[in-house]
Amino acid sequence: MVTLPAKRRQALGLKGDDQLIAETTPEGLLLRPAATLPLELYTPEREREFDAAEAELAAVLGSKTVQPAHTARKTRKSVR
């Protein structure tokens, strides 16, 4: 936990509960705002919603080659 004076936070556009990334540099410690994004964990029900939406899109496009989202996620391989 780090405490910054209110005037300094205001000048930098930071709120009291903002998260920061701390990095060490040759000059000292660098603090910069951290971007935090919400995370959604997909339940089986949510995966079925994605699959239904993709099936509907495939029907509209006249394509039968669309793979269900949860299957595609499980079969993708990382490329290095």
Secondary structure as GFF3:
##gff-version 3
##sequence-region A 1 80
A	DSSP	alpha_helix	6	12	.	.	.	ID=ss1
A	DSSP	beta_strand	20	25	.	.	.	ID=ss2
A	DSSP	beta_strand	28	33	.	.	.	ID=ss3
A	DSSP	alpha_helix	44	61	.	.	.	ID=ss4
A	DSSP	alpha_helix	69	75	.	.	.	ID=ss5
###
